[in-house]
Every structure is written in structure tokens, then in C-alpha cells.
Amino acid sequence: TTSPTEALAKSKLAKQKEKRQRTITSSLESMYPNLDVLHMKSIKSLHVMLRDKRSSHAQFKHYADRLMRILAEEALAACAVERCTVWTATGAEYSGMRPNNNVCVVSIVRAGDSLLDAVLHCSPNLAVGKILIQRNETTVEKSPVLFYTKLPPRIATYDRVLIVDPMLATGGSANMAIQTVLQAGVEESNIIFANVVACPEGIRAIFAAHPNVTIVTAAVDQELNESKYIVPGLGDYGDRYYDTT
Ligand code: URA
């Protein structure tokens, strides 16, 4: 059992850690204007459940789906291009950005498919592309390898291309996916990359190569460990979501 003094010291340490993380996040936010970190209370508490290693597969999927629904709405809001004014039932005017359906969602298979589903729940008729990239687990760098690409032939005609992958670790797969979409004729400033957990290394890698891309993320974690997993992170997202651990 933990004594009250130990409990107090533990909670103080946790608060200090959280504060340090907030400082890292806000310095990245001021350095990169195209970085959109979501700071809602709902997201933070869903993250607690996701990251708990004791969460069962059913619990992980339940909380991930709830979190991704919020993230999907925010990522779609970032795809809006048209300001409009409507009349309300009280005869007054109300202005804002109109939801945009001229968007292509590109999933980095397999983990990206879970976020793709959340986006399609919000907006079912969007065009979809798929990219399969896997880390080469036999090399130290875990360098990404592109296995498969299927994009809509006129992908460059959409207002925005939303690339989805829950974990932004080294940025290797993300940059490869962005490069693939650019080669298909899409403008860099029309690309939005959405993820559940990012880390400073991945964010820096994307903006170093593609400064005009927008990143929408539900969390920025501390760092990568020697196995290139995000810390504190949540482990392997795909394995936990699809129960293949
Ligand atoms: N992919 C994951 O699923 N988890 C990480 O921490 C990094 C990459």
C-alpha cells in the first residue's frame, strides 16, 4: 500500500511531468503554425483510458473509436474552404465555415483504417485512397517500405487530401505517404495529416520535408524510445485496435 506522503509525492511528480509536456507542446505550436494540437478535456480523458496497459481489447477499441470520432470531426473541419452565412430560426444571421465534402481521405493501412472509418462515419461519401507502408523491422532505422498505393485517379482535383495514421513516430511513413500524394499532383498546402498520438521527432521530420502540410493531432508525447515507439505512447496501435497482440 502507498502512504499518504508517497501518494502526494507521486501526484506532484505526475503534475510536473504534465507541465513539462505542455511546455514542449506549446513550443512546437509556436514554432509550427500548421500544427493543430487538440486540447479538449474529452480527448485528454479518452487518452487516459487508451494508454492504460490494463485496458482490454474491447475497452481500447471503445475509447479509441470515441476519441477518433472527435479527431475526425476536427480533421474534417480543417478541410473546410468556404465561409458562409445562414439565417437561423430566430431570423438572425450565423456565420462559419461550411462542411466540405470535396475531400479525399487516404489511409495508411492498417492502423489508418480505424481512423478512416471514423472519418467516413462523419462524412460517408468521401473519396478514399489507400497506401500500405511498413517499417523494415530488421534495420535499426526501421526505415519505411512502400508496398501498395491505390489513389483516386483525379486526386489533385479535391480541395483537400486528408491522410490518416493514428501514430506519428519517426515521420518516415508519413513523409513517404505525403510524397506519394504529392507525386499524384496534389499541392502540399492541400494536405492534412491527422493522428491520435504524435511526438516531437515526427512533427519536426514532417515540417522539415513538407512545411506547408497541416498536422492535426490529438496529443503530442515526449519522445521515441530505442525501438522507435512513442513514449509514454500506448504500444502498438494496430495490434491493440485489431487484437493481434
Ligand atoms: N506505431 C505504433 O503503433 N506505436 C508507436 O508507438 C509507434 C508507431
Boltz pocket constraint, residues with backbone or C-beta under 6 A from the ligand:
constraints:
  - pocket:
      binder: B
      contacts: [[A, 167], [A, 169], [A, 228], [A, 229], [A, 230], [A, 231], [A, 233], [A, 234], [A, 235], [A, 236], [A, 237], [A, 238]]
      max_distance: 6.0
